[in-house]
Amino acid sequence: MSQKDAGVDLDASLGYLLKEASSALRTAMEEVLRPLGMSVTHYSCLELLAQRPGLSNSELARGAFVTRQTMNVLLQALERDGYVTRPAEAPVGKALPARLTPRGRRSLEKATAAVRSVEVGMLSGMTEAEQSSAFRSLRSMVRALRDGDDGR
């Protein structure tokens, strides 16, 4: 069996390169968040709540790319540690919408600055035009995949 018949050529696979970039980004983010006592998921949850207050557990899980169960455990810890508050009873349905506390906002400010520095470093070798083009290309890929357009 030849190399060509073995499967995807990893050196020429955009999907593999995207996964490698995602992994490198996550590693870099974890490194700057660890001294702040946070993980990427912890940071993502706080950032989502700051930008979209009152999201449900399911909405937060989707936004942070984790399961509902993982998000529920995280929210319980964030609530216990004073980063978020949730009502004792659901205002509507079963969802207990979380909101950032002042402690959560202060923690998020530090984390956002750290994560922003990672992104600035990641983009430092690109011109503004290249960054805009990459952004448009990635958005287009996400749309195509979510819409089920597989290129056929």
C-alpha positions in Angstrom: 0.0 0.0 0.0 1.4 3.4 -1.0 1.5 6.5 1.2 -1.1 8.0 -1.1 -3.5 5.2 -0.3 -2.9 5.3 3.4 -5.3 8.2 4.1 -5.0 11.9 4.5 -1.7 13.6 3.8 -1.2 15.4 7.1 1.3 17.8 5.6 -1.3 19.0 3.1 -4.5 18.7 5.3 -6.1 22.0 6.2 -8.2 20.2 8.8 -5.2 18.7 10.5 -3.5 22.1 10.5 -6.5 23.7 12.0 -6.5 21.1 14.8 -2.8 21.7 15.4 -3.4 25.5 15.6 -6.4 24.9 18.0 -4.2 22.7 20.2 -1.3 25.2 20.2 -3.7 28.0 21.0 -5.3 26.1 23.9 -1.9 25.2 25.3 -0.8 28.8 25.2 -4.0 30.0 26.8 -3.8 27.3 29.6 -0.2 28.5 30.3 -1.3 32.2 30.9 -4.5 31.2 32.7 -3.0 28.7 35.1 -1.3 31.4 37.3 -4.7 33.0 37.6 -6.2 29.8 38.8 -8.2 29.2 35.7 -8.6 26.8 32.8 -9.7 27.7 29.3 -13.2 26.4 30.1 -13.4 28.5 33.3 -12.3 31.6 31.3 -14.7 30.8 28.4 -17.6 30.5 30.8 -16.8 33.8 32.5 -16.3 35.6 29.2 -19.6 34.2 27.8 -21.5 35.4 30.9 -19.9 38.8 30.7 -20.9 39.2 27.1 -24.3 37.4 27.3 -25.6 37.6 30.9 -28.2 35.0 31.9 -27.2 32.2 29.6 -28.5 28.8 30.6 -26.2 25.9 31.4 -26.9 24.4 28.0 -26.1 27.6 26.2 -22.9 28.1 28.2 -21.9 24.5 27.4 -22.4 25.0 23.7 -20.5 28.3 23.8 -17.6 26.8 25.7 -17.5 23.5 23.6 -18.1 21.2 26.6 -20.9 18.9 27.7 -23.9 20.1 29.8 -22.6 17.9 32.7 -19.1 19.5 32.5 -20.6 23.0 32.5 -22.9 22.1 35.4 -19.9 21.0 37.5 -18.0 24.1 36.5 -20.9 26.4 37.4 -21.3 24.8 40.8 -17.6 25.4 41.5 -17.8 29.0 40.2 -20.8 29.7 42.3 -19.2 28.1 45.4 -16.0 30.2 44.8 -18.0 33.4 44.4 -17.4 34.1 40.7 -21.1 33.7 39.7 -24.5 33.7 41.2 -27.6 31.7 40.2 -31.1 32.1 41.5 -32.4 29.4 43.9 -35.4 28.8 41.7 -35.7 29.1 37.9 -37.5 32.3 36.8 -38.8 30.4 33.8 -38.7 26.7 33.0 -35.8 24.8 34.6 -32.9 27.0 33.6 -31.0 28.7 36.4 -29.3 31.6 34.5 -25.9 32.5 36.0 -24.5 36.0 36.4 -21.0 37.3 37.2 -20.3 38.6 40.6 -17.9 41.5 41.2 -15.2 38.9 42.0 -16.0 37.2 38.7 -15.6 40.4 36.8 -12.3 41.3 38.4 -11.0 37.8 37.7 -12.2 38.0 34.1 -10.4 41.3 33.5 -7.1 39.7 34.4 -7.8 36.6 32.3 -9.0 38.6 29.3 -5.7 40.6 29.3 -3.7 37.3 29.5 -5.7 35.7 26.7 -5.5 38.8 24.5 -1.8 38.7 24.8 -1.8 35.2 23.5 -3.9 36.2 20.5 -1.7 39.2 19.8 1.3 37.0 19.8 -0.4 34.4 17.5 -1.2 37.1 15.0 2.0 39.1 15.3 3.5 37.7 12.0 0.5 38.6 10.0 -0.5 41.9 8.4 -4.0 43.4 9.1 -5.0 42.3 5.6 -3.8 38.7 6.3 -5.6 38.7 9.6 -8.9 39.9 8.0 -8.5 37.3 5.2 -7.9 34.5 7.7 -10.9 35.6 9.8 -13.1 35.6 6.7 -11.8 32.2 5.6 -12.3 30.6 9.0 -15.8 32.0 9.3 -16.7 30.7 5.8 -15.4 27.2 6.8 -17.5 27.2 10.0 -20.6 28.2 8.1 -20.0 25.6 5.4 -19.6 22.8 8.0 -22.5 23.9 10.1 -24.8 24.2 7.1 -23.8 20.7 6.0 -22.1 21.9 2.8 -19.3 19.4 2.4 -18.2 20.6 -1.0 -20.1 18.0 -3.0 
